[in-house]
Amino acid sequence: MKKLPVFLTLMFAVLVYGQFSIGFEGFHFHSIPKNQPFALRYDGLSFVYDDSRGEKISTEAGIGLGVIEPSSDPEFLAGFPIAIKGFYGSVFDTQLVSAIGLRVSSRMGFVWLAFSKLAWAVSVSPKIYIRFNSADVFLGTELEVEAFDTGALLSLWNINFGVNYTFGGGTE
């Protein structure tokens, strides 16, 4: 709880600084079936902030909330089956002006599952988007590795769909 004021201050400073975009992405995470210590599946929605400032390389931060599916291992269903994600990463955008482009992001963060299991996560995510003035719609996929405090590693794939809106006049 002591870190909450610092986090809120940093988020406020980031939101006030320059041109930025916000987005929402719906996701479905699914553990890759072979050679995994356990099965995990969850669906949810992420809120993403990107400080693009009209450049090809930018940074992003986000938070997500998901519901763990009943087909996951029972250890993830004990208690309240919710997945909370927080992440920070870098984004490379191939086309800033064109109507169609590819955006690739690499993220690092945490996943808190059922309020009992904490994992650090690293992922890479390519997304194809169509831009409409200051807004864009995208479809993408993601590969993620989660390292739990027990030492177990879990690989997941993800499919996501979302929208972004760029403030400050769009990309020109």
C-alpha positions as MATLAB code, in Angstrom:
seq = 'MKKLPVFLTLMFAVLVYGQFSIGFEGFHFHSIPKNQPFALRYDGLSFVYDDSRGEKISTEAGIGLGVIEPSSDPEFLAGFPIAIKGFYGSVFDTQLVSAIGLRVSSRMGFVWLAFSKLAWAVSVSPKIYIRFNSADVFLGTELEVEAFDTGALLSLWNINFGVNYTFGGGTE';
ca = [
       0.000    0.000    0.000;
       2.985    2.304    0.510;
       3.804    2.123   -3.214;
       0.324    3.179   -4.361;
       0.936    6.982   -4.071;
       4.189    6.627   -6.037;
       2.435    4.562   -8.723;
      -0.447    7.058   -9.003;
       1.969   10.000   -9.218;
       3.944    8.311  -11.997;
       0.763    7.431  -13.905;
      -0.458   11.046  -13.635;
       2.882   12.370  -14.930;
       2.831    9.932  -17.836;
      -0.757   10.815  -18.774;
      -0.076   14.556  -18.794;
       3.100   14.290  -20.877;
       2.782   14.888  -24.633;
       0.790   13.112  -27.325;
      -0.507    9.759  -26.254;
      -2.981    7.062  -27.123;
      -5.211    4.916  -24.990;
      -6.665    1.599  -25.959;
      -8.717   -1.317  -24.842;
      -7.909   -4.856  -25.839;
      -9.919   -7.963  -25.197;
      -7.812  -11.079  -24.754;
      -7.987  -14.857  -24.425;
      -4.934  -16.524  -22.857;
      -4.439  -20.270  -23.174;
      -1.498  -22.346  -21.933;
       0.415  -24.174  -24.651;
      -0.627  -27.820  -24.049;
       2.576  -29.871  -24.278;
       5.041  -30.186  -21.386;
       3.299  -27.690  -19.103;
       3.131  -28.088  -15.318;
      -0.561  -27.078  -15.339;
      -3.336  -25.769  -17.588;
      -4.411  -22.140  -17.430;
      -6.992  -20.275  -19.514;
      -8.424  -16.823  -18.897;
     -10.316  -14.108  -20.771;
     -10.467  -10.413  -20.035;
      -9.920   -6.794  -20.945;
      -6.801   -4.600  -20.727;
      -6.502   -0.831  -20.614;
      -3.306    0.310  -22.391;
      -1.591    3.708  -22.391;
       0.956    4.412  -25.169;
       3.117    7.576  -25.173;
       3.578    7.445  -28.965;
       4.256   11.161  -29.663;
       4.131   10.294  -33.371;
       7.316    8.213  -33.404;
       7.907    4.638  -34.565;
       9.242    3.455  -31.199;
       7.273    4.224  -28.054;
       6.527    2.827  -24.616;
       3.298    1.482  -23.205;
       1.880    0.621  -19.818;
      -1.304   -1.181  -18.967;
      -3.433   -3.102  -16.569;
      -5.780   -5.972  -17.302;
      -8.479   -7.913  -15.534;
      -9.545  -11.403  -16.572;
     -11.721  -14.292  -15.468;
     -10.066  -17.697  -15.137;
     -11.994  -20.328  -17.098;
     -13.373  -23.467  -15.355;
     -11.264  -25.673  -17.682;
      -8.093  -24.460  -15.902;
      -6.398  -26.532  -13.194;
      -8.253  -26.526   -9.840;
      -5.443  -24.654   -8.065;
      -6.348  -21.547  -10.122;
     -10.052  -21.890   -9.351;
      -9.696  -21.964   -5.560;
     -10.967  -18.749   -4.051;
     -11.896  -16.009   -6.488;
     -10.920  -16.999  -10.086;
      -9.641  -13.617  -11.282;
      -6.436  -12.765  -13.172;
      -4.925   -9.301  -12.673;
      -2.146   -8.174  -15.028;
       0.131   -5.176  -14.995;
       2.742   -4.516  -17.669;
       5.186   -2.053  -19.188;
       6.856   -2.402  -22.551;
       8.119   -0.994  -25.810;
       6.246   -0.761  -29.110;
       7.495   -0.611  -32.695;
       4.983    0.743  -35.232;
       5.788    0.117  -38.913;
       3.316    2.599  -40.408;
       2.469    5.806  -38.580;
       0.621    7.513  -41.439;
      -0.669    4.647  -43.577;
      -4.129    3.191  -43.060;
      -2.845   -0.373  -42.504;
       0.164   -1.307  -40.423;
       1.933   -3.705  -38.101;
       2.621   -2.910  -34.467;
       4.909   -5.172  -32.406;
       5.149   -4.813  -28.648;
       7.327   -6.488  -26.062;
       5.988   -6.403  -22.525;
       7.225   -7.207  -19.050;
       5.035   -7.308  -15.972;
       3.212   -9.444  -13.463;
       0.149  -11.679  -13.307;
      -1.732  -12.252  -10.058;
      -3.983  -15.307  -10.312;
      -6.894  -16.035   -7.942;
      -5.324  -13.681   -5.366;
      -2.914  -16.479   -4.443;
      -0.384  -17.059   -7.242;
       1.990  -14.365   -8.436;
       4.031  -14.692  -11.629;
       6.383  -12.434  -13.554;
       5.566  -12.328  -17.247;
       7.472  -11.512  -20.446;
       5.736  -11.412  -23.827;
       5.978  -10.379  -27.468;
       2.904   -9.396  -29.454;
       2.486   -8.582  -33.172;
      -0.730   -6.781  -34.144;
      -2.151   -5.827  -37.536;
      -4.232   -2.660  -37.464;
      -6.413   -0.468  -39.652;
      -6.302    3.248  -38.869;
      -9.273    5.613  -39.170;
      -7.936    9.173  -38.584;
      -6.969    9.171  -34.889;
      -8.414    5.745  -34.090;
      -7.325    2.269  -35.054;
      -8.737   -1.237  -34.744;
      -6.347   -4.167  -34.369;
      -6.175   -7.943  -34.280;
      -3.147   -9.639  -32.807;
      -1.584  -12.561  -31.062;
       0.880  -12.844  -28.196;
       3.344  -15.356  -26.783;
       3.963  -15.068  -23.055;
       6.141  -16.846  -20.501;
       5.144  -16.648  -16.849;
       7.594  -17.477  -14.052;
       5.855  -18.320  -10.774;
       7.335  -17.833   -7.311;
       7.516  -21.647   -6.998;
       9.967  -21.720   -9.919;
       7.455  -23.191  -12.371;
       7.395  -21.743  -15.887;
       4.242  -21.566  -17.974;
       4.037  -20.690  -21.675;
       0.827  -19.158  -22.993;
      -0.506  -17.928  -26.304;
      -3.061  -15.198  -26.661;
      -5.364  -13.791  -29.294;
      -6.529  -10.224  -28.831;
      -8.715   -7.636  -30.500;
      -8.920   -3.982  -29.588;
      -9.170   -0.300  -30.365;
      -6.784    2.625  -29.790;
      -7.409    6.343  -29.929;
      -4.541    8.829  -30.325;
      -4.967   12.229  -28.676;
      -3.162   15.370  -29.782;
      -4.167   15.478  -33.428;
      -3.286   11.930  -34.446;
      -0.158   11.011  -36.315;
       0.820   13.455  -39.018;
];
